[in-house]
């Protein structure tokens, strides 16, 4: 029964996590997103007060 011998399964587990943590993240982070956010101006908008009649 292969479940009772942990040697090959542990090696496969360690190798797969090594691949997940070293090879895949740089490939995913290397993509360029087409809709980069633009910087907003630091000037605050001056809103006009509302003159609604409330009575």
Sine and cosine of phi, psi and omega as CSV:
sin_phi,cos_phi,sin_psi,cos_psi,sin_omega,cos_omega
0.00,0.00,0.85,-0.52,-0.08,-1.00
-0.95,0.32,-0.30,0.96,-0.01,-1.00
-0.93,0.37,-0.40,0.92,-0.07,-1.00
-0.99,0.11,-0.27,0.96,0.00,-1.00
-0.96,-0.27,0.97,-0.22,-0.10,-0.99
-0.98,0.18,-0.14,0.99,-0.12,-0.99
-0.87,0.50,-0.81,0.58,-0.04,-1.00
-0.95,0.32,-0.53,0.85,-0.04,-1.00
-0.95,0.31,-0.59,0.81,0.04,-1.00
-0.93,0.38,-0.62,0.79,0.03,-1.00
-0.91,0.40,-0.65,0.76,0.04,-1.00
-0.91,0.42,-0.66,0.75,0.04,-1.00
-0.88,0.47,-0.74,0.68,-0.01,-1.00
-0.91,0.41,-0.65,0.76,0.00,-1.00
-0.92,0.39,-0.64,0.77,0.00,-1.00
-0.92,0.40,-0.64,0.77,0.05,-1.00
-0.93,0.37,-0.55,0.84,0.08,-1.00
-0.89,0.46,-0.67,0.75,0.05,-1.00
-0.92,0.40,-0.70,0.71,-0.02,-1.00
-0.88,0.48,-0.62,0.79,-0.11,-0.99
-1.00,-0.01,-0.26,0.96,-0.05,-1.00
-0.90,-0.43,-0.55,0.83,-0.10,-0.99
-0.99,-0.11,-0.70,0.72,-0.15,-0.99
-0.96,0.26,-0.69,0.73,-0.03,-1.00
-0.85,0.52,-0.69,0.73,0.04,-1.00
-0.89,0.45,-0.53,0.85,0.03,-1.00
-0.93,0.38,-0.64,0.77,-0.01,-1.00
-0.95,0.31,-0.68,0.73,-0.05,-1.00
-0.97,0.26,-0.19,0.98,0.00,-1.00
-0.99,0.16,-0.14,0.99,-0.01,-1.00
-0.96,0.28,0.55,-0.84,0.05,-1.00
-0.97,-0.23,0.79,-0.61,-0.01,-1.00
-0.99,0.11,0.71,-0.71,-0.08,-1.00
-0.95,0.30,-0.36,0.93,-0.05,-1.00
-0.92,-0.38,0.95,0.30,0.05,-1.00
-0.93,0.37,0.66,-0.75,0.00,-1.00
-0.94,0.34,0.62,-0.79,0.03,-1.00
-1.00,-0.02,0.46,-0.89,0.00,-1.00
-0.98,0.21,0.64,-0.76,0.03,-1.00
-1.00,0.04,0.48,-0.88,0.06,-1.00
-0.96,0.28,0.49,-0.87,-0.05,-1.00
-0.99,0.16,-0.15,0.99,-0.02,-1.00
-0.96,0.27,0.77,-0.64,0.01,-1.00
-0.98,0.19,0.60,-0.80,0.05,-1.00
-0.96,0.27,0.63,-0.77,0.01,-1.00
-0.98,-0.19,0.99,-0.16,-0.06,-1.00
-0.96,0.29,0.56,-0.83,0.06,-1.00
-0.99,0.14,0.65,-0.76,0.02,-1.00
-0.96,0.29,0.54,-0.84,0.02,-1.00
-1.00,0.09,0.69,-0.73,0.02,-1.00
-0.91,-0.41,0.87,0.50,0.01,-1.00
-1.00,0.10,0.66,-0.75,0.11,-0.99
-0.98,0.21,0.86,-0.51,-0.08,-1.00
-0.98,-0.19,0.20,0.98,-0.01,-1.00
-0.91,-0.41,0.00,0.00,0.00,0.00
